[in-house]
C-alpha cells in the first residue's frame, strides 16, 4: 500500500483554498481592516519568547490580525518592528500560519523551536542550531515538494547568515535536523539511524517550513534551540534565564539585521495601532 500523502500531488497547480481568501473572509466577519503585519515575523512554538515580551510590557496584541487560530504580538527589537505568533507547534500548524503571514505582508519569517539533542557534537545543551537541512519525516512538506530525503535552507539565506553569529555570546552552530510529526515515537532505532546521518537534533517544523519556502519562494530561516535529551536523564529541558528567551531574541536580532543588510533595507518603524 502506498500512503495517500505521496499520491495525487500536482505541484505546479495552484490551491483552490488560499490564505488570502481565508483572511479576506475573516476580516469581513470580524470587521477588521486589511492591514499588513511587520516585514519581520517570528514563529515561537514553545511560547517562551512571547510570554517574556508580554510580562515585561514589550509586546501588544495586534488588533488587526485576522487569523482564526492565533494572536499576533507586535514588539520592537533593536529598532525593528516585529510580529510574533506563539505556540504554532508542528509542521502543519507552522506552515498554515506562515502562509497567512506572507499573505499579509511578512517578508522574512524566523522560526525558533525547542529541539532534542541527537548527536552531542556541539556539547551540552542549551545551544542553537541554524538549520541548514531537515529530514522530511512529516507530512506537510510532501504537499509542497516532491518526495525527497531532506528540505534545505535557501542558499541565499544561508549566504546571508554566514559568519553572523561568530561574535555572539550565544552558542549558534550550523547543522542538520530531523523533523518529525510524532515526538513520542522517537524510537531507539530511529534515533540511531539519524545519528548515523549526522543529525544534530530533532524538532517538528523545519522540513515543512523549508519546503514551503522553496515552493513559494519565501525567505524563511529556522533555528533549533537544543534544550533537552528527550528526558532520558534527570534535570532536562533547562533553557537558561527566562527559558532562554533573551538568547533567542539575540539570535533573531542578528538574523534579522543580516537579512536587512543583505537586502539593503532600513529597519521598519513601528506601525501605529488601529484607532
C-alpha positions in Angstrom: 0.0 0.0 0.0 1.2 3.5 -0.9 0.5 6.2 1.6 -2.0 8.8 0.3 0.4 11.5 1.5 2.6 10.7 -1.5 -0.2 10.3 -4.1 -2.3 12.7 -6.2 0.0 15.7 -5.8 0.1 18.3 -8.5 3.0 20.5 -7.5 2.6 23.0 -10.3 -1.1 23.5 -9.8 -2.4 26.3 -7.5 -4.5 25.6 -4.5 -8.2 26.4 -4.6 -8.2 27.3 -0.9 -5.8 30.2 -0.3 -4.6 32.1 2.8 -5.6 35.4 1.1 -9.2 34.3 0.7 -9.4 32.9 4.2 -8.1 36.1 5.7 -10.5 38.2 3.5 -13.5 36.4 4.9 -12.1 36.5 8.5 -11.7 40.3 8.1 -15.3 40.6 6.8 -16.7 38.6 9.7 -14.7 40.4 12.3 -15.0 43.9 10.8 -11.2 44.3 10.5 -9.2 46.5 8.1 -6.8 45.0 5.6 -3.6 46.0 7.4 -0.1 44.4 6.9 1.9 42.6 9.5 5.5 43.7 10.1 8.0 42.7 7.5 9.9 40.5 10.0 7.8 37.9 11.8 8.7 35.1 14.2 7.2 31.7 15.0 7.6 30.9 18.7 6.3 27.3 19.0 7.1 27.0 22.8 5.7 30.4 23.5 8.5 31.4 25.8 9.6 34.5 23.9 6.1 35.8 23.6 5.5 35.2 27.3 8.6 37.2 28.2 7.6 40.1 25.9 4.1 40.2 27.4 5.2 40.0 31.1 7.8 42.8 30.6 5.3 45.0 28.7 7.3 45.0 25.5 4.5 43.5 23.3 1.0 44.3 22.4 -1.6 42.2 20.6 -2.3 43.3 17.1 -5.9 44.4 16.8 -5.9 43.7 13.0 -4.6 40.1 12.8 -7.4 38.1 11.2 -6.2 34.6 11.8 -8.9 32.3 13.3 -6.4 30.3 15.3 -3.7 32.6 16.7 -3.0 36.1 18.0 -0.1 38.2 16.7 2.1 40.1 19.1 3.8 43.3 18.0 7.1 44.5 19.5 10.3 46.2 18.7 13.8 44.7 18.9 16.8 47.0 18.2 14.7 49.5 16.4 13.0 46.8 14.2 9.3 46.2 14.4 8.5 42.5 14.5 5.4 40.3 14.7 5.4 37.1 16.7 2.9 34.1 16.8 3.1 31.9 19.8 2.6 28.1 20.2 2.2 27.2 16.5 3.6 23.7 17.2 4.2 21.1 14.5 4.7 21.2 10.7 1.1 21.7 9.5 0.3 24.4 12.0 3.5 26.3 11.4 3.0 26.3 7.6 -0.6 27.3 8.0 0.5 30.4 10.0 3.4 31.0 7.6 1.1 31.1 4.6 -1.1 33.7 6.4 1.8 35.8 7.5 3.2 36.1 4.0 -0.2 36.7 2.6 -0.4 39.7 4.9 2.9 41.4 4.2 5.6 39.4 6.0 8.9 39.4 4.1 11.1 37.4 6.5 10.0 34.6 8.7 12.2 33.3 11.6 11.3 30.2 13.5 12.9 29.3 16.8 11.8 26.0 18.1 12.8 23.7 21.0 14.7 20.6 20.0 16.0 17.4 21.4 19.7 16.5 21.1 20.6 13.6 18.7 24.3 13.9 18.3 26.5 15.5 21.0 29.0 17.1 18.6 28.1 20.6 19.9 28.4 19.8 23.6 25.9 20.0 26.4 22.6 21.9 25.8 21.3 24.5 25.7 22.6 25.9 22.4 21.1 26.9 19.0 21.5 25.2 15.6 21.0 27.2 12.4 19.2 24.6 10.4 20.8 24.1 7.1 18.9 20.9 6.2 15.9 19.0 7.7 14.9 15.4 7.2 11.3 15.2 6.0 9.8 12.7 8.4 6.5 14.6 8.5 3.6 15.1 6.1 3.2 18.7 5.3 6.4 19.1 3.2 5.1 16.5 0.7 2.2 18.8 -0.2 4.8 21.5 -1.3 7.7 19.5 -2.9 8.0 16.0 -4.5 9.3 13.2 -2.2 13.0 13.6 -1.2 15.0 12.9 1.9 15.6 16.5 3.1 14.5 20.1 2.7 17.1 22.8 2.8 17.5 26.4 3.8 17.5 28.5 0.7 21.1 29.2 -0.5 20.6 33.0 -0.5 19.5 32.8 3.2 22.5 30.6 4.1 24.9 33.0 2.4 23.2 36.0 4.1 23.7 34.4 7.6 27.3 33.2 7.0 29.5 34.3 10.0 26.8 36.4 11.6 26.9 34.6 14.9 30.7 34.4 15.4 30.9 37.4 17.7 27.8 36.5 19.7 27.8 35.3 23.3 25.1 32.8 22.3 26.2 29.4 21.0 24.9 29.0 17.4 26.1 26.1 15.3 25.1 25.1 11.7 23.7 21.7 11.2 21.0 19.2 10.1 17.9 18.2 12.0 15.2 15.5 11.8 11.7 16.9 11.6 9.0 14.5 12.9 5.3 14.7 13.4 5.4 12.3 16.3 7.7 13.3 19.2 6.6 10.3 21.3 7.5 7.9 18.5 11.2 8.6 18.6 12.4 5.1 18.9 16.0 4.0 19.7 16.3 2.6 16.2 15.1 5.8 14.6 17.4 7.9 16.7 20.4 5.7 15.9 19.6 6.0 12.1 19.5 9.8 12.2 22.6 10.0 14.4 24.5 8.0 11.8 23.3 10.6 9.2 24.9 13.3 11.1 21.7 14.8 12.5 22.2 17.3 15.4 18.7 17.4 16.8 15.0 16.5 16.4 12.2 19.1 16.1 8.8 19.4 14.5 8.6 22.3 12.0 11.8 23.0 9.9 11.3 20.5 7.0 7.8 21.8 6.3 8.8 25.4 6.6 11.8 24.9 4.2 9.6 23.0 1.7 7.1 25.9 1.8 9.9 28.4 1.4 11.3 26.7 -1.7 7.9 26.1 -3.3 6.6 29.6 -2.7 10.0 31.4 -3.0 9.7 32.9 0.5 12.6 33.8 2.9 12.4 31.5 5.9 15.1 30.6 8.4 14.7 28.1 11.2 16.7 27.7 14.4 16.6 24.7 16.7 17.0 25.6 20.3 18.6 22.4 21.6 17.4 22.2 25.2 17.0 18.6 26.1 18.0 15.0 25.7 14.4 13.8 25.4 14.0 13.5 29.2 16.1 10.2 29.3 18.1 11.9 32.1 17.0 14.0 35.1 17.0 17.8 35.2 16.4 18.0 31.5 14.7 20.8 29.5 16.7 23.6 31.1 16.9 26.5 28.7 18.6 29.2 30.8 17.4 32.6 32.0 13.7 33.2 31.3 13.6 29.9 29.4 16.3 31.1 27.0 14.2 33.9 25.6 16.9 36.5 25.9 19.3 34.3 23.9 16.6 33.5 21.4 15.9 37.2 20.9 19.6 37.9 20.2 19.7 35.1 17.6 16.6 36.6 16.0 18.1 40.2 16.1 21.3 39.1 14.5 19.5 37.1 11.7 17.1 40.0 11.0 19.8 42.6 10.9 21.8 40.4 8.5 18.8 40.0 6.2 18.1 43.7 6.2 21.7 44.5 5.4 21.9 41.9 2.6 18.7 43.3 1.1 19.7 46.9 1.6 16.7 47.7 3.6 16.3 50.0 6.6 14.6 48.8 9.8 10.8 49.0 9.5 9.4 51.5 12.0 6.6 50.5 14.3 3.1 50.8 12.9 0.6 52.8 15.0 -2.3 50.7 16.3 -5.7 50.9 14.7 -7.9 53.6 16.1 
